[in-house]
């Protein structure tokens, strides 16, 4: 996303509605929240295969860290505009 490698630095809120496990498949909906080029903000919902909400995260803030500023995602991961 935006051809950068960003790392999570803050979360505004997280709610766990139903605990999840590593052995179970889930669906995630990730929504970009703003157009600020220096900060990436997302809201995330994690749902089970019956479409029940398991977790929600609002205001996930991601930034490029100074020590990783030159990193770029691999070509197979890049999204065309």
DSSP file (Angstrom, degrees, kcal/mol; ACC not computed):
  #  RESIDUE AA STRUCTURE BP1 BP2  ACC     N-H-->O    O-->H-N    N-H-->O    O-->H-N    TCO  KAPPA ALPHA  PHI   PSI    X-CA   Y-CA   Z-CA
    1    1 A X    >         0   0    0      0, 0.0     3,-1.0     0, 0.0    72,-0.0   0.000 360.0 360.0 360.0 119.3    0.0    0.0    0.0
    2    2 A X  T 3   -     0   0    0      1,-0.2     3,-0.1    77,-0.2    76,-0.1   0.599 360.0 -87.2  66.0  13.7    1.6    3.3   -1.2
    3    3 A X  T 3  S+     0   0    0      1,-0.2     2,-0.3    76,-0.1    -1,-0.2   0.842  98.1 112.7  58.6  37.4    4.8    1.3   -2.1
    4    4 A X    <   -     0   0    0     -3,-1.0     2,-0.6    68,-0.1    -1,-0.2  -0.893  68.1-125.8-130.6 163.4    6.2    1.7    1.5
    5    5 A X        +     0   0    0     66,-0.5    60,-0.4    -2,-0.3     2,-0.3  -0.946  39.1 178.1-110.1 110.0    7.0   -0.6    4.4
    6    6 A X        -     0   0    0     -2,-0.6     2,-0.3    58,-0.2    58,-0.2  -0.778  16.4-149.4-115.1 156.9    5.2    0.7    7.4
    7    7 A X  E     -A   63   0A   0     56,-2.8    56,-2.2    -2,-0.3     2,-0.2  -0.936  29.0-100.6-125.4 146.4    4.9   -0.6   11.0
    8    8 A X  E     +A   62   0A   0     -2,-0.3    54,-0.3    54,-0.2     3,-0.1  -0.470  42.7 164.3 -67.2 132.4    2.1   -0.2   13.5
    9    9 A X  E     +     0   0A   0     52,-3.0     2,-0.3     1,-0.4    53,-0.2   0.526  60.9  12.1-123.1 -15.6    2.9    2.5   16.1
   10   10 A X  E     -A   61   0A   0     51,-1.3    51,-2.8    49,-0.0     2,-0.4  -0.987  49.4-157.8-161.6 152.5   -0.5    3.2   17.7
   11   11 A X  E     -A   60   0A   0     -2,-0.3    49,-0.2    49,-0.2    48,-0.2  -0.996   6.5-160.3-132.6 127.3   -4.0    1.8   18.1
   12   12 A X  E    S-     0   0A   0     46,-1.1     2,-0.3    47,-0.6    47,-0.2   0.926  76.3 -10.7 -72.3 -44.7   -6.9    4.1   19.1
   13   13 A X  E     -A   58   0A   0     45,-1.9    45,-2.6     2,-0.0     2,-0.4  -0.990  55.2-169.4-157.2 146.6   -9.2    1.2   20.2
   14   14 A X  E     -A   57   0A   0     -2,-0.3     2,-0.4    43,-0.2    43,-0.2  -0.997   6.5-171.6-138.3 133.6   -9.4   -2.5   20.1
   15   15 A X  E     -A   56   0A   0     41,-2.6    41,-2.2    -2,-0.4     2,-0.7  -0.992  10.9-155.5-127.3 132.6  -12.4   -4.7   21.1
   16   16 A X  E     +A   55   0A   0     -2,-0.4    39,-0.2    39,-0.2     3,-0.2  -0.925  19.8 167.2-107.3 111.8  -12.4   -8.5   21.3
   17   17 A X  S    S+     0   0    0     37,-2.8     2,-0.3    -2,-0.7    38,-0.2   0.792  75.2   8.9 -92.0 -33.9  -15.9   -9.8   20.9
   18   18 A X  S    S-     0   0    0     36,-2.1    -1,-0.3    34,-0.1    34,-0.0  -0.926  86.2-114.0-151.0 117.9  -15.0  -13.5   20.4
   19   19 A X        -     0   0    0     -2,-0.3     2,-0.3    -3,-0.2    36,-0.1  -0.212  32.7-148.8 -57.1 142.6  -11.5  -14.9   21.1
   20   20 A X        -     0   0    0     34,-0.1     2,-0.3    28,-0.0    -1,-0.1  -0.716   4.0-147.8-110.3 163.0   -9.8  -16.2   18.0
   21   21 A X    >   -     0   0    0     -2,-0.3     3,-1.2     3,-0.1     0, 0.0  -0.924  23.3-122.5-129.6 156.5   -7.3  -19.1   17.5
   22   22 A X  T 3  S+     0   0    0     -2,-0.3    -1,-0.1     1,-0.2    -2,-0.0   0.705 108.8  59.5 -69.1 -20.4   -4.4  -19.6   15.1
   23   23 A X  T 3  S+     0   0    0      2,-0.1     2,-0.4     0, 0.0    -1,-0.2   0.517  92.8  78.6 -88.1  -4.9   -5.9  -22.9   13.9
   24   24 A X  S <  S-     0   0    0     -3,-1.2     2,-0.2    24,-0.0    -3,-0.1  -0.847  79.5-122.1-109.4 138.9   -9.2  -21.4   12.6
   25   25 A X        +     0   0    0     -2,-0.4    24,-0.5     2,-0.0     2,-0.3  -0.527  34.3 178.1 -77.4 146.7   -9.7  -19.4    9.4
   26   26 A X        -     0   0    0     -2,-0.2     2,-0.4    22,-0.2    22,-0.2  -0.907  25.0-126.6-139.1 165.2  -11.0  -15.8    9.5
   27   27 A X  E     -B   47   0A   0     20,-3.0    20,-3.0    -2,-0.3     2,-0.4  -0.943  21.0-157.8-114.5 140.7  -11.8  -13.0    7.2
   28   28 A X  E     -B   46   0A   0     -2,-0.4     2,-0.5    18,-0.2    18,-0.2  -0.963   6.4-160.6-120.7 136.2  -10.3   -9.5    7.7
   29   29 A X  E     -B   45   0A   0     16,-2.6    16,-2.1    -2,-0.4     2,-0.5  -0.973  11.9-170.7-112.8 119.3  -11.7   -6.3    6.3
   30   30 A X  E     -B   44   0A   0     -2,-0.5     2,-0.5    14,-0.2    14,-0.2  -0.955   1.5-171.6-116.0 121.1   -9.1   -3.5    6.3
   31   31 A X  E     -B   43   0A   0     12,-2.9    12,-2.1    -2,-0.5     2,-0.1  -0.951  20.3-134.1-116.5 120.0  -10.3    0.0    5.5
   32   32 A X  E     -B   42   0A   0     -2,-0.5    10,-0.3    10,-0.2     3,-0.1  -0.475  18.7-165.3 -65.0 142.7   -7.9    3.0    4.9
   33   33 A X        +     0   0    0      8,-3.0     2,-0.3     1,-0.2     9,-0.1   0.658  55.6  13.8-111.3 -19.2   -9.1    6.0    6.9
   34   34 A X        -     0   0    0      7,-0.6     7,-0.3     2,-0.1    -1,-0.2  -0.949  57.4-126.2-151.2 173.2   -7.3    9.1    5.6
   35   35 A X        +     0   0    0     -2,-0.3     2,-0.3     5,-0.1     5,-0.1   0.223  56.0 136.0-107.3  13.9   -5.2   10.4    2.8
   36   36 A X    >   -     0   0    0      1,-0.2     3,-0.7     3,-0.1    -2,-0.1  -0.484  46.2-150.9 -63.4 120.0   -2.3   11.8    4.8
   37   37 A X  T 3  S+     0   0    0     -2,-0.3    -1,-0.2     1,-0.2     3,-0.1   0.669  91.3  50.6 -71.3 -15.0    0.8   10.7    2.9
   38   38 A X  T 3  S+     0   0    0      1,-0.2    26,-0.4    25,-0.1     2,-0.4   0.639 113.3  41.8 -96.4 -14.7    3.0   10.5    6.0
   39   39 A X    <   -     0   0    0     -3,-0.7     2,-0.5    24,-0.1    24,-0.2  -0.996  66.4-150.4-134.7 136.1    0.7    8.4    8.2
   40   40 A X  E     - C   0  62A   0     22,-2.7    22,-3.1    -2,-0.4     2,-0.4  -0.929  16.9-172.9-104.3 127.0   -1.4    5.4    7.3
   41   41 A X  E     + C   0  61A   0     -2,-0.5    -8,-3.0    -7,-0.3    -7,-0.6  -0.973   7.6 174.1-121.4 135.6   -4.6    4.9    9.3
   42   42 A X  E     -BC  32  60A   0     18,-1.9    18,-2.9    -2,-0.4     2,-0.4  -0.961  26.0-147.5-137.0 152.4   -6.8    1.9    9.1
   43   43 A X  E     -B   31   0A   0    -12,-2.1   -12,-2.9    -2,-0.3     2,-0.4  -0.960  25.7-164.2-111.8 141.3   -9.8    0.3   10.7
   44   44 A X  E     -BC  30  57A   0     13,-3.0    13,-2.9    -2,-0.4     2,-0.4  -0.982  13.7-170.7-131.2 137.1   -9.9   -3.5   10.8
   45   45 A X  E     -BC  29  56A   0    -16,-2.1   -16,-2.6    -2,-0.4     2,-0.5  -0.994   7.5-160.6-121.9 135.4  -12.6   -6.0   11.4
   46   46 A X  E     +BC  28  55A   0      9,-2.8     8,-3.1    -2,-0.4     9,-1.7  -0.975  17.6 179.1-114.9 123.0  -11.8   -9.7   11.9
   47   47 A X  E     -BC  27  53A   0    -20,-3.0   -20,-3.0    -2,-0.5     6,-0.2  -0.896  24.8-123.1-124.2 150.8  -14.8  -12.1   11.3
   48   48 A X    >   -     0   0    0      4,-2.2     3,-1.9    -2,-0.3   -22,-0.2  -0.256  44.2 -91.6 -80.8 179.1  -15.3  -15.8   11.5
   49   49 A X  T 3  S+     0   0    0    -24,-0.5    -1,-0.1     1,-0.3   -23,-0.1   0.591 127.7  60.4 -73.3  -8.6  -16.6  -17.8    8.5
   50   50 A X  T 3  S-     0   0    0      2,-0.1    -1,-0.3     0, 0.0     3,-0.1   0.271 119.9-111.5 -94.0   8.8  -20.2  -17.4    9.8
   51   51 A X    <   +     0   0    0     -3,-1.9     2,-0.4     1,-0.3    -2,-0.1   0.660  67.8 148.5  69.4  20.9  -19.6  -13.6    9.5
   52   52 A X        -     0   0    0      1,-0.1    -4,-2.2     2,-0.0     2,-0.3  -0.712  54.1-112.6 -84.2 134.7  -19.7  -13.0   13.3
   53   53 A X  E     + C   0  47A   0     -2,-0.4    -6,-0.2    -6,-0.2     3,-0.1  -0.509  40.4 169.2 -68.9 125.4  -17.5  -10.2   14.5
   54   54 A X  E     +     0   0A   0     -8,-3.1   -37,-2.8     1,-0.4   -36,-2.1   0.804  64.2   0.1-102.9 -46.1  -14.5  -11.5   16.5
   55   55 A X  E     -AC  16  46A   0     -9,-1.7    -9,-2.8   -39,-0.2    -1,-0.4  -0.990  56.2-164.6-144.1 151.1  -12.3   -8.4   16.8
   56   56 A X  E     -AC  15  45A   0    -41,-2.2   -41,-2.6    -2,-0.3     2,-0.4  -0.999   2.4-170.6-136.9 140.7  -12.3   -4.8   15.7
   57   57 A X  E     -AC  14  44A   0    -13,-2.9   -13,-3.0    -2,-0.4     2,-0.4  -0.998   5.8-169.0-128.0 128.4   -9.5   -2.3   15.7
   58   58 A X  E     +A   13   0A   0    -45,-2.6   -45,-1.9    -2,-0.4   -46,-1.1  -0.939  66.7  14.6-117.9 143.7  -10.1    1.4   15.0
   59   59 A X  E     +     0   0A   0     -2,-0.4     2,-0.7     1,-0.2   -47,-0.6   0.891  67.7 179.4  67.2  41.7   -7.4    4.0   14.3
   60   60 A X  E     -AC  11  42A   0    -18,-2.9   -18,-1.9    -3,-0.2     2,-0.5  -0.681  15.1-157.5 -73.1 114.4   -4.5    1.6   13.6
   61   61 A X  E     -AC  10  41A   0    -51,-2.8   -52,-3.0    -2,-0.7   -51,-1.3  -0.843  12.3-175.9-100.6 128.1   -1.7    4.1   12.8
   62   62 A X  E     +AC   8  40A   0    -22,-3.1   -22,-2.7    -2,-0.5     2,-0.3  -0.969   3.5 177.1-125.7 140.3    1.3    2.9   10.8
   63   63 A X  E     -A    7   0A   0    -56,-2.2   -56,-2.8    -2,-0.4     2,-0.5  -0.939  36.3-105.2-137.1 158.3    4.4    4.8    9.9
   64   64 A X        -     0   0    0    -26,-0.4     2,-0.3    -2,-0.3   -58,-0.2  -0.736  40.6-135.0 -78.0 128.3    7.7    4.3    8.1
   65   65 A X    >   -     0   0    0     -2,-0.5     3,-1.9   -60,-0.4     4,-0.4  -0.651  14.0-121.1 -86.5 145.0   10.4    4.0   10.7
   66   66 A X  G >  S+     0   0    0      1,-0.3     3,-1.1    -2,-0.3     4,-0.2   0.866 112.0  52.6 -54.0 -40.1   13.6    6.0   10.1
   67   67 A X  G 3  S+     0   0    0      1,-0.2    -1,-0.3     2,-0.1     3,-0.1   0.605 117.0  39.0 -74.8  -8.9   15.8    2.9   10.1
   68   68 A X  G X  S+     0   0    0     -3,-1.9     3,-1.8     1,-0.1    -1,-0.2   0.205  77.6 115.5-121.2  15.0   13.6    1.2    7.5
   69   69 A X  T <  S+     0   0    0     -3,-1.1    -2,-0.1    -4,-0.4   -64,-0.1   0.761  75.6  53.8 -60.2 -27.3   12.8    4.2    5.2
   70   70 A X  T 3  S+     0   0    0     -4,-0.2    -1,-0.3    -3,-0.1     2,-0.1   0.562  85.3 107.8 -86.4  -6.8   14.7    2.7    2.3
   71   71 A X    <   -     0   0    0     -3,-1.8   -66,-0.5   -66,-0.1     2,-0.3  -0.432  48.1-169.6 -71.4 144.4   12.7   -0.6    2.3
   72   72 A X        -     0   0    0    -68,-0.2   -68,-0.1    -2,-0.1     3,-0.1  -0.967  28.6-104.2-128.8 148.0   10.2   -1.3   -0.4
   73   73 A X        -     0   0    0     -2,-0.3     5,-0.1     1,-0.1   -68,-0.1  -0.332  49.0 -90.2 -66.8 154.7    7.6   -4.1   -0.5
   74   74 A X    >>  -     0   0    0      1,-0.1     3,-1.7     3,-0.1     4,-0.7  -0.289  37.6-112.1 -62.3 153.5    8.4   -7.0   -2.8
   75   75 A X  G >4 S+     0   0    0      1,-0.3     3,-0.8     2,-0.2    -1,-0.1   0.831 115.4  60.1 -58.3 -34.7    7.0   -6.6   -6.3
   76   76 A X  G 34 S+     0   0    0      1,-0.2    -1,-0.3     3,-0.0    -2,-0.1   0.706 106.3  49.0 -68.2 -17.0    4.5   -9.5   -5.9
   77   77 A X  G <4 S+     0   0    0     -3,-1.7    -1,-0.2     2,-0.1    -2,-0.2   0.579  86.3 108.1 -96.4 -12.5    2.9   -7.5   -3.0
   78   78 A X    <<  -     0   0    0     -3,-0.8     2,-0.5    -4,-0.7    -3,-0.0  -0.383  59.7-142.4 -72.9 143.3    2.5   -4.2   -4.7
   79   79 A X        -     0   0    0     -2,-0.1     2,-0.2     2,-0.0   -77,-0.2  -0.905  13.8-130.4-107.1 130.4   -0.9   -3.0   -5.7
   80   80 A X              0   0    0     -2,-0.5     0, 0.0     1,-0.1     0, 0.0  -0.547 360.0 360.0 -76.7 143.1   -1.3   -1.1   -8.9
   81   81 A X              0   0    0     -2,-0.2    -1,-0.1     0, 0.0    -2,-0.0   0.497 360.0 360.0 -68.4 360.0   -3.3    2.2   -8.7
